[in-house]
Every structure is written in structure tokens, then in C-alpha cells.
């Protein structure tokens, strides 16, 4: 959750805005696209592995597709990043609290 919480830091806003601009540029420039994909694919793979491990321990229902769930978590980060880039008044703490409850609901 620390990564999500950091997006609520006003000092991070400029870095996040640059990241959003890079996402847009990735649609046009293959080299930027490759870097942006790596920035998504690597954390997605780590999260998918964490989900699989939790499933093996019986902590997360095995019916959840691990990669699909990992993509949802990446999208949660990307969504907050985009919203925080647009809205300096965003309630990041409320967003993080909602995400924590969603994740808690996944656990058995």
C-alpha cells in the first residue's frame, strides 16, 4: 500500500504527471512503449506470483485468475496515478482505504 500512499504526496505530483505523459507517448513511440511495458509487466508478474503463492497457502480462492487479478492491481495503481495527476485535491487516503478493504475481501 505504500506505493499507493506515495501518490497522495504533493511532492510526487510532478513525477506522476511526467509518468502519465510518458504513457501517452508510449502509444506513438515503440522505444518508449517497450520501457512503459516493462514498467507494467515486471510488477504484474511479481503480483501474479504473490497471488499464486497465497492461493497455494489457501489464503486466496484458487478460482481467481492470478494474472487477471495482478492486472487489476496494476490498474488500481495506474488509475490513482492518473487521478492524482489531474486532481491535486484527490483524497488518496480514502482511495487507499477502499483498496485495502477490497484486498481484504479477497482473503478467505
N, CA, C and O atoms as a GROMACS GRO file, in nm:
protein
  432
    1UNK      N    1   0.082  -0.121   0.000
    1UNK     CA    2   0.000   0.000   0.000
    1UNK      C    3   0.085   0.126   0.000
    1UNK      O    4   0.037   0.234  -0.033
    2UNK      N    5   0.212   0.112   0.037
    2UNK     CA    6   0.300   0.227   0.042
    2UNK      C    7   0.311   0.297  -0.092
    2UNK      O    8   0.318   0.420  -0.098
    3UNK      N    9   0.314   0.219  -0.200
    3UNK     CA   10   0.323   0.279  -0.332
    3UNK      C   11   0.199   0.362  -0.362
    3UNK      O   12   0.210   0.471  -0.418
    4UNK      N   13   0.082   0.312  -0.326
    4UNK     CA   14  -0.041   0.390  -0.346
    4UNK      C   15  -0.041   0.514  -0.258
    4UNK      O   16  -0.078   0.623  -0.302
    5UNK      N   17   0.001   0.497  -0.133
    5UNK     CA   18   0.004   0.612  -0.041
    5UNK      C   19   0.096   0.722  -0.093
    5UNK      O   20   0.068   0.841  -0.076
    6UNK      N   21   0.207   0.683  -0.155
    6UNK     CA   22   0.303   0.783  -0.203
    6UNK      C   23   0.241   0.872  -0.311
    6UNK      O   24   0.284   0.986  -0.330
    7UNK      N   25   0.142   0.823  -0.380
    7UNK     CA   26   0.077   0.904  -0.484
    7UNK      C   27  -0.002   1.020  -0.425
    7UNK      O   28  -0.036   1.114  -0.496
    8UNK      N   29  -0.033   1.013  -0.297
    8UNK     CA   30  -0.103   1.123  -0.231
    8UNK      C   31  -0.010   1.234  -0.186
    8UNK      O   32  -0.057   1.339  -0.141
    9UNK      N   33   0.120   1.213  -0.197
    9UNK     CA   34   0.219   1.313  -0.155
    9UNK      C   35   0.225   1.424  -0.260
    9UNK      O   36   0.254   1.397  -0.377
   10UNK      N   37   0.199   1.548  -0.220
   10UNK     CA   38   0.203   1.659  -0.317
   10UNK      C   39   0.337   1.669  -0.391
   10UNK      O   40   0.341   1.713  -0.506
   11UNK      N   41   0.446   1.629  -0.327
   11UNK     CA   42   0.576   1.633  -0.391
   11UNK      C   43   0.590   1.532  -0.504
   11UNK      O   44   0.678   1.547  -0.590
   12UNK      N   45   0.508   1.431  -0.506
   12UNK     CA   46   0.511   1.328  -0.609
   12UNK      C   47   0.431   1.367  -0.733
   12UNK      O   48   0.444   1.304  -0.838
   13UNK      N   49   0.350   1.469  -0.722
   13UNK     CA   50   0.257   1.504  -0.830
   13UNK      C   51   0.328   1.530  -0.962
   13UNK      O   52   0.284   1.482  -1.066
   14UNK      N   53   0.436   1.605  -0.959
   14UNK     CA   54   0.509   1.636  -1.082
   14UNK      C   55   0.565   1.508  -1.147
   14UNK      O   56   0.559   1.493  -1.269
   15UNK      N   57   0.620   1.418  -1.065
   15UNK     CA   58   0.673   1.291  -1.118
   15UNK      C   59   0.561   1.208  -1.180
   15UNK      O   60   0.579   1.147  -1.285
   16UNK      N   61   0.446   1.207  -1.114
   16UNK     CA   62   0.332   1.130  -1.165
   16UNK      C   63   0.281   1.191  -1.296
   16UNK      O   64   0.246   1.118  -1.389
   17UNK      N   65   0.277   1.322  -1.303
   17UNK     CA   66   0.233   1.387  -1.426
   17UNK      C   67   0.326   1.352  -1.543
   17UNK      O   68   0.279   1.328  -1.654
   18UNK      N   69   0.455   1.349  -1.518
   18UNK     CA   70   0.550   1.309  -1.621
   18UNK      C   71   0.525   1.164  -1.663
   18UNK      O   72   0.530   1.132  -1.781
   19UNK      N   73   0.499   1.079  -1.566
   19UNK     CA   74   0.469   0.939  -1.597
   19UNK      C   75   0.346   0.925  -1.685
   19UNK      O   76   0.346   0.844  -1.778
   20UNK      N   77   0.243   1.002  -1.658
   20UNK     CA   78   0.121   0.998  -1.740
   20UNK      C   79   0.153   1.044  -1.882
   20UNK      O   80   0.102   0.986  -1.979
   21UNK      N   81   0.236   1.147  -1.897
   21UNK     CA   82   0.276   1.192  -2.030
   21UNK      C   83   0.355   1.083  -2.103
   21UNK      O   84   0.339   1.066  -2.224
   22UNK      N   85   0.438   1.010  -2.031
   22UNK     CA   86   0.512   0.900  -2.093
   22UNK      C   87   0.418   0.789  -2.139
   22UNK      O   88   0.441   0.727  -2.243
   23UNK      N   89   0.312   0.762  -2.062
   23UNK     CA   90   0.214   0.662  -2.105
   23UNK      C   91   0.154   0.703  -2.239
   23UNK      O   92   0.136   0.619  -2.327
   24UNK      N   93   0.122   0.830  -2.254
   24UNK     CA   94   0.065   0.877  -2.379
   24UNK      C   95   0.166   0.864  -2.493
   24UNK      O   96   0.131   0.822  -2.603
   25UNK      N   97   0.290   0.901  -2.467
   25UNK     CA   98   0.394   0.892  -2.569
   25UNK      C   99   0.419   0.747  -2.610
   25UNK      O  100   0.457   0.720  -2.724
   26UNK      N  101   0.398   0.654  -2.517
   26UNK     CA  102   0.418   0.512  -2.547
   26UNK      C  103   0.325   0.462  -2.657
   26UNK      O  104   0.353   0.360  -2.720
   27UNK      N  105   0.215   0.532  -2.680
   27UNK     CA  106   0.124   0.493  -2.788
   27UNK      C  107   0.183   0.524  -2.926
   27UNK      O  108   0.141   0.466  -3.026
   28UNK      N  109   0.280   0.616  -2.931
   28UNK     CA  110   0.337   0.659  -3.059
   28UNK      C  111   0.480   0.611  -3.082
   28UNK      O  112   0.521   0.590  -3.197
   29UNK      N  113   0.555   0.593  -2.976
   29UNK     CA  114   0.699   0.566  -2.988
   29UNK      C  115   0.730   0.424  -2.939
   29UNK      O  116   0.714   0.396  -2.821
   30UNK      N  117   0.773   0.336  -3.028
   30UNK     CA  118   0.799   0.197  -2.988
   30UNK      C  119   0.901   0.182  -2.875
   30UNK      O  120   0.883   0.096  -2.788
   31UNK      N  121   1.006   0.263  -2.872
   31UNK     CA  122   1.104   0.250  -2.764
   31UNK      C  123   1.045   0.291  -2.630
   31UNK      O  124   1.072   0.227  -2.528
   32UNK      N  125   0.967   0.396  -2.629
   32UNK     CA  126   0.901   0.438  -2.505
   32UNK      C  127   0.800   0.331  -2.464
   32UNK      O  128   0.786   0.300  -2.345
   33UNK      N  129   0.731   0.275  -2.562
   33UNK     CA  130   0.634   0.169  -2.535
   33UNK      C  131   0.701   0.050  -2.466
   33UNK      O  132   0.647  -0.006  -2.371
   34UNK      N  133   0.818   0.012  -2.515
   34UNK     CA  134   0.890  -0.102  -2.456
   34UNK      C  135   0.926  -0.074  -2.310
   34UNK      O  136   0.912  -0.163  -2.226
   35UNK      N  137   0.971   0.046  -2.281
   35UNK     CA  138   1.006   0.081  -2.143
   35UNK      C  139   0.881   0.084  -2.055
   35UNK      O  140   0.882   0.035  -1.942
   36UNK      N  141   0.774   0.143  -2.109
   36UNK     CA  142   0.649   0.151  -2.031
   36UNK      C  143   0.594   0.011  -2.004
   36UNK      O  144   0.546  -0.017  -1.894
   37UNK      N  145   0.600  -0.076  -2.104
   37UNK     CA  146   0.552  -0.214  -2.084
   37UNK      C  147   0.632  -0.286  -1.978
   37UNK      O  148   0.576  -0.359  -1.896
   38UNK      N  149   0.762  -0.266  -1.978
   38UNK     CA  150   0.847  -0.329  -1.877
   38UNK      C  151   0.807  -0.280  -1.738
   38UNK      O  152   0.808  -0.357  -1.641
   39UNK      N  153   0.772  -0.152  -1.728
   39UNK     CA  154   0.730  -0.095  -1.600
   39UNK      C  155   0.597  -0.148  -1.552
   39UNK      O  156   0.561  -0.132  -1.435
   40UNK      N  157   0.522  -0.210  -1.641
   40UNK     CA  158   0.395  -0.273  -1.605
   40UNK      C  159   0.413  -0.424  -1.592
   40UNK      O  160   0.365  -0.485  -1.496
   41UNK      N  161   0.482  -0.483  -1.688
   41UNK     CA  162   0.492  -0.629  -1.692
   41UNK      C  163   0.570  -0.686  -1.573
   41UNK      O  164   0.533  -0.791  -1.520
   42UNK      N  165   0.676  -0.618  -1.533
   42UNK     CA  166   0.756  -0.670  -1.421
   42UNK      C  167   0.675  -0.672  -1.291
   42UNK      O  168   0.669  -0.776  -1.226
   43UNK      N  169   0.613  -0.560  -1.250
   43UNK     CA  170   0.533  -0.566  -1.127
   43UNK      C  171   0.412  -0.660  -1.139
   43UNK      O  172   0.373  -0.725  -1.042
   44UNK      N  173   0.354  -0.667  -1.259
   44UNK     CA  174   0.239  -0.757  -1.278
   44UNK      C  175   0.282  -0.901  -1.254
   44UNK      O  176   0.208  -0.977  -1.190
   45UNK      N  177   0.399  -0.940  -1.304
   45UNK     CA  178   0.447  -1.077  -1.284
   45UNK      C  179   0.474  -1.104  -1.136
   45UNK      O  180   0.443  -1.212  -1.086
   46UNK      N  181   0.530  -1.006  -1.066
   46UNK     CA  182   0.556  -1.022  -0.922
   46UNK      C  183   0.425  -1.040  -0.847
   46UNK      O  184   0.413  -1.129  -0.762
   47UNK      N  185   0.326  -0.957  -0.877
   47UNK     CA  186   0.197  -0.967  -0.808
   47UNK      C  187   0.129  -1.100  -0.841
   47UNK      O  188   0.071  -1.163  -0.753
   48UNK      N  189   0.136  -1.143  -0.967
   48UNK     CA  190   0.076  -1.271  -1.004
   48UNK      C  191   0.140  -1.385  -0.925
   48UNK      O  192   0.070  -1.476  -0.881
   49UNK      N  193   0.271  -1.380  -0.908
   49UNK     CA  194   0.340  -1.482  -0.827
   49UNK      C  195   0.294  -1.477  -0.682
   49UNK      O  196   0.276  -1.581  -0.618
   50UNK      N  197   0.275  -1.356  -0.628
   50UNK     CA  198   0.227  -1.342  -0.490
   50UNK      C  199   0.085  -1.399  -0.477
   50UNK      O  200   0.053  -1.463  -0.377
   51UNK      N  201   0.001  -1.374  -0.577
   51UNK     CA  202  -0.136  -1.428  -0.574
   51UNK      C  203  -0.131  -1.580  -0.577
   51UNK      O  204  -0.201  -1.646  -0.500
   52UNK      N  205  -0.049  -1.636  -0.666
   52UNK     CA  206  -0.039  -1.783  -0.674
   52UNK      C  207   0.009  -1.842  -0.542
   52UNK      O  208  -0.041  -1.946  -0.498
   53UNK      N  209   0.106  -1.777  -0.480
   53UNK     CA  210   0.156  -1.826  -0.351
   53UNK      C  211   0.047  -1.820  -0.245
   53UNK      O  212   0.033  -1.913  -0.166
   54UNK      N  213  -0.030  -1.713  -0.244
   54UNK     CA  214  -0.141  -1.701  -0.148
   54UNK      C  215  -0.247  -1.807  -0.177
   54UNK      O  216  -0.309  -1.860  -0.084
   55UNK      N  217  -0.269  -1.837  -0.303
   55UNK     CA  218  -0.364  -1.942  -0.339
   55UNK      C  219  -0.315  -2.078  -0.290
   55UNK      O  220  -0.394  -2.158  -0.238
   56UNK      N  221  -0.187  -2.104  -0.304
   56UNK     CA  222  -0.130  -2.232  -0.258
   56UNK      C  223  -0.141  -2.246  -0.107
   56UNK      O  224  -0.157  -2.356  -0.055
   57UNK      N  225  -0.133  -2.134  -0.036
   57UNK     CA  226  -0.147  -2.137   0.111
   57UNK      C  227  -0.294  -2.139   0.154
   57UNK      O  228  -0.324  -2.150   0.272
   58UNK      N  229  -0.384  -2.127   0.058
   58UNK     CA  230  -0.527  -2.126   0.089
   58UNK      C  231  -0.578  -1.992   0.137
   58UNK      O  232  -0.688  -1.984   0.192
   59UNK      N  233  -0.501  -1.885   0.118
   59UNK     CA  234  -0.540  -1.752   0.164
   59UNK      C  235  -0.624  -1.676   0.061
   59UNK      O  236  -0.697  -1.584   0.097
   60UNK      N  237  -0.613  -1.715  -0.064
   60UNK     CA  238  -0.691  -1.654  -0.172
   60UNK      C  239  -0.755  -1.766  -0.251
   60UNK      O  240  -0.691  -1.866  -0.282
   61UNK      N  241  -0.881  -1.750  -0.284
   61UNK     CA  242  -0.956  -1.850  -0.359
   61UNK      C  243  -0.884  -1.883  -0.490
   61UNK      O  244  -0.847  -1.793  -0.566
   62UNK      N  245  -0.863  -2.010  -0.515
   62UNK     CA  246  -0.792  -2.055  -0.636
   62UNK      C  247  -0.870  -2.023  -0.763
   62UNK      O  248  -0.813  -2.031  -0.872
   63UNK      N  249  -0.997  -1.989  -0.752
   63UNK     CA  250  -1.077  -1.957  -0.870
   63UNK      C  251  -1.038  -1.823  -0.931
   63UNK      O  252  -1.069  -1.796  -1.047
   64UNK      N  253  -0.971  -1.737  -0.853
   64UNK     CA  254  -0.927  -1.607  -0.907
   64UNK      C  255  -0.812  -1.630  -1.004
   64UNK      O  256  -0.712  -1.693  -0.967
   65UNK      N  257  -0.822  -1.583  -1.128
   65UNK     CA  258  -0.707  -1.595  -1.219
   65UNK      C  259  -0.594  -1.503  -1.172
   65UNK      O  260  -0.613  -1.382  -1.163
   66UNK      N  261  -0.480  -1.560  -1.142
   66UNK     CA  262  -0.370  -1.484  -1.082
   66UNK      C  263  -0.326  -1.367  -1.170
   66UNK      O  264  -0.309  -1.255  -1.120
   67UNK      N  265  -0.309  -1.390  -1.299
   67UNK     CA  266  -0.265  -1.281  -1.386
   67UNK      C  267  -0.374  -1.175  -1.400
   67UNK      O  268  -0.345  -1.055  -1.404
   68UNK      N  269  -0.498  -1.218  -1.408
   68UNK     CA  270  -0.608  -1.122  -1.416
   68UNK      C  271  -0.616  -1.034  -1.292
   68UNK      O  272  -0.636  -0.914  -1.301
   69UNK      N  273  -0.599  -1.095  -1.177
   69UNK     CA  274  -0.600  -1.020  -1.052
   69UNK      C  275  -0.480  -0.925  -1.045
   69UNK      O  276  -0.493  -0.812  -0.998
   70UNK      N  277  -0.365  -0.972  -1.091
   70UNK     CA  278  -0.247  -0.885  -1.094
   70UNK      C  279  -0.271  -0.764  -1.184
   70UNK      O  280  -0.230  -0.654  -1.149
   71UNK      N  281  -0.335  -0.783  -1.296
   71UNK     CA  282  -0.366  -0.671  -1.386
   71UNK      C  283  -0.462  -0.572  -1.319
   71UNK      O  284  -0.450  -0.451  -1.338
   72UNK      N  285  -0.555  -0.624  -1.242
   72UNK     CA  286  -0.646  -0.535  -1.169
   72UNK      C  287  -0.567  -0.449  -1.070
   72UNK      O  288  -0.592  -0.329  -1.059
   73UNK      N  289  -0.473  -0.510  -1.000
   73UNK     CA  290  -0.392  -0.434  -0.904
   73UNK      C  291  -0.307  -0.328  -0.974
   73UNK      O  292  -0.293  -0.217  -0.924
   74UNK      N  293  -0.250  -0.362  -1.090
   74UNK     CA  294  -0.174  -0.263  -1.167
   74UNK      C  295  -0.267  -0.150  -1.210
   74UNK      O  296  -0.229  -0.033  -1.204
   75UNK      N  297  -0.387  -0.185  -1.253
   75UNK     CA  298  -0.483  -0.083  -1.296
   75UNK      C  299  -0.525   0.007  -1.180
   75UNK      O  300  -0.549   0.126  -1.201
   76UNK      N  301  -0.533  -0.048  -1.061
   76UNK     CA  302  -0.564   0.034  -0.943
   76UNK      C  303  -0.456   0.140  -0.924
   76UNK      O  304  -0.486   0.256  -0.898
   77UNK      N  305  -0.330   0.100  -0.936
   77UNK     CA  306  -0.220   0.196  -0.925
   77UNK      C  307  -0.228   0.299  -1.037
   77UNK      O  308  -0.220   0.420  -1.012
   78UNK      N  309  -0.243   0.252  -1.161
   78UNK     CA  310  -0.248   0.344  -1.274
   78UNK      C  311  -0.365   0.441  -1.263
   78UNK      O  312  -0.352   0.559  -1.295
   79UNK      N  313  -0.477   0.391  -1.217
   79UNK     CA  314  -0.594   0.478  -1.201
   79UNK      C  315  -0.570   0.587  -1.099
   79UNK      O  316  -0.606   0.702  -1.120
   80UNK      N  317  -0.510   0.550  -0.986
   80UNK     CA  318  -0.482   0.652  -0.886
   80UNK      C  319  -0.375   0.748  -0.935
   80UNK      O  320  -0.383   0.868  -0.908
   81UNK      N  321  -0.276   0.698  -1.008
   81UNK     CA  322  -0.173   0.786  -1.063
   81UNK      C  323  -0.237   0.889  -1.157
   81UNK      O  324  -0.208   1.008  -1.146
   82UNK      N  325  -0.322   0.845  -1.246
   82UNK     CA  326  -0.388   0.937  -1.339
   82UNK      C  327  -0.475   1.038  -1.264
   82UNK      O  328  -0.470   1.157  -1.293
   83UNK      N  329  -0.554   0.989  -1.170
   83UNK     CA  330  -0.641   1.080  -1.096
   83UNK      C  331  -0.561   1.180  -1.012
   83UNK      O  332  -0.600   1.296  -1.000
   84UNK      N  333  -0.449   1.135  -0.955
   84UNK     CA  334  -0.369   1.228  -0.875
   84UNK      C  335  -0.298   1.329  -0.964
   84UNK      O  336  -0.273   1.442  -0.921
   85UNK      N  337  -0.265   1.291  -1.087
   85UNK     CA  338  -0.205   1.386  -1.181
   85UNK      C  339  -0.304   1.495  -1.219
   85UNK      O  340  -0.266   1.611  -1.238
   86UNK      N  341  -0.430   1.459  -1.229
   86UNK     CA  342  -0.535   1.553  -1.269
   86UNK      C  343  -0.586   1.638  -1.154
   86UNK      O  344  -0.622   1.754  -1.173
   87UNK      N  345  -0.590   1.580  -1.034
   87UNK     CA  346  -0.664   1.642  -0.924
   87UNK      C  347  -0.577   1.656  -0.799
   87UNK      O  348  -0.558   1.559  -0.726
   88UNK      N  349  -0.525   1.775  -0.773
   88UNK     CA  350  -0.440   1.793  -0.654
   88UNK      C  351  -0.518   1.779  -0.524
   88UNK      O  352  -0.458   1.766  -0.418
   89UNK      N  353  -0.649   1.781  -0.530
   89UNK     CA  354  -0.732   1.768  -0.410
   89UNK      C  355  -0.780   1.625  -0.386
   89UNK      O  356  -0.860   1.600  -0.297
   90UNK      N  357  -0.731   1.532  -0.465
   90UNK     CA  358  -0.773   1.392  -0.455
   90UNK      C  359  -0.751   1.338  -0.314
   90UNK      O  360  -0.647   1.362  -0.253
   91UNK      N  361  -0.849   1.266  -0.263
   91UNK     CA  362  -0.839   1.202  -0.131
   91UNK      C  363  -0.769   1.067  -0.148
   91UNK      O  364  -0.834   0.962  -0.151
   92UNK      N  365  -0.637   1.071  -0.157
   92UNK     CA  366  -0.560   0.948  -0.177
   92UNK      C  367  -0.576   0.853  -0.059
   92UNK      O  368  -0.578   0.732  -0.078
   93UNK      N  369  -0.587   0.907   0.062
   93UNK     CA  370  -0.603   0.820   0.179
   93UNK      C  371  -0.734   0.743   0.171
   93UNK      O  372  -0.739   0.625   0.205
   94UNK      N  373  -0.839   0.807   0.126
   94UNK     CA  374  -0.967   0.739   0.108
   94UNK      C  375  -0.959   0.631   0.002
   94UNK      O  376  -1.017   0.524   0.016
   95UNK      N  377  -0.888   0.661  -0.105
   95UNK     CA  378  -0.868   0.565  -0.213
   95UNK      C  379  -0.794   0.442  -0.160
   95UNK      O  380  -0.835   0.329  -0.185
   96UNK      N  381  -0.686   0.466  -0.086
   96UNK     CA  382  -0.606   0.356  -0.031
   96UNK      C  383  -0.690   0.273   0.067
   96UNK      O  384  -0.682   0.150   0.067
   97UNK      N  385  -0.770   0.339   0.150
   97UNK     CA  386  -0.856   0.267   0.244
   97UNK      C  387  -0.954   0.176   0.170
   97UNK      O  388  -0.979   0.064   0.212
   98UNK      N  389  -1.010   0.226   0.060
   98UNK     CA  390  -1.103   0.145  -0.020
   98UNK      C  391  -1.031   0.025  -0.081
   98UNK      O  392  -1.086  -0.085  -0.084
   99UNK      N  393  -0.910   0.046  -0.131
   99UNK     CA  394  -0.833  -0.064  -0.189
   99UNK      C  395  -0.799  -0.168  -0.083
   99UNK      O  396  -0.807  -0.288  -0.108
  100UNK      N  397  -0.762  -0.123   0.035
  100UNK     CA  398  -0.732  -0.217   0.144
  100UNK      C  399  -0.854  -0.304   0.176
  100UNK      O  400  -0.841  -0.424   0.200
  101UNK      N  401  -0.970  -0.243   0.176
  101UNK     CA  402  -1.092  -0.322   0.203
  101UNK      C  403  -1.120  -0.421   0.090
  101UNK      O  404  -1.162  -0.534   0.115
  102UNK      N  405  -1.098  -0.378  -0.034
  102UNK     CA  406  -1.117  -0.470  -0.148
  102UNK      C  407  -1.023  -0.588  -0.137
  102UNK      O  408  -1.064  -0.702  -0.157
  103UNK      N  409  -0.898  -0.561  -0.107
  103UNK     CA  410  -0.800  -0.670  -0.095
  103UNK      C  411  -0.835  -0.761   0.021
  103UNK      O  412  -0.823  -0.883   0.011
  104UNK      N  413  -0.880  -0.702   0.131
  104UNK     CA  414  -0.922  -0.782   0.246
  104UNK      C  415  -1.037  -0.875   0.209
  104UNK      O  416  -1.047  -0.986   0.262
  105UNK      N  417  -1.124  -0.830   0.120
  105UNK     CA  418  -1.239  -0.911   0.079
  105UNK      C  419  -1.196  -1.033  -0.004
  105UNK      O  420  -1.270  -1.130  -0.013
  106UNK      N  421  -1.076  -1.027  -0.063
  106UNK     CA  422  -1.026  -1.140  -0.141
  106UNK      C  423  -0.982  -1.256  -0.053
  106UNK      O  424  -0.989  -1.373  -0.092
  107UNK      N  425  -0.937  -1.222   0.067
  107UNK     CA  426  -0.886  -1.325   0.156
  107UNK      C  427  -1.001  -1.413   0.205
  107UNK      O  428  -1.113  -1.366   0.222
  108UNK      N  429  -0.971  -1.536   0.225
  108UNK     CA  430  -1.074  -1.629   0.272
  108UNK      C  431  -1.111  -1.603   0.414
  108UNK      O  432  -1.197  -1.672   0.470
   0.00000   0.00000   0.00000
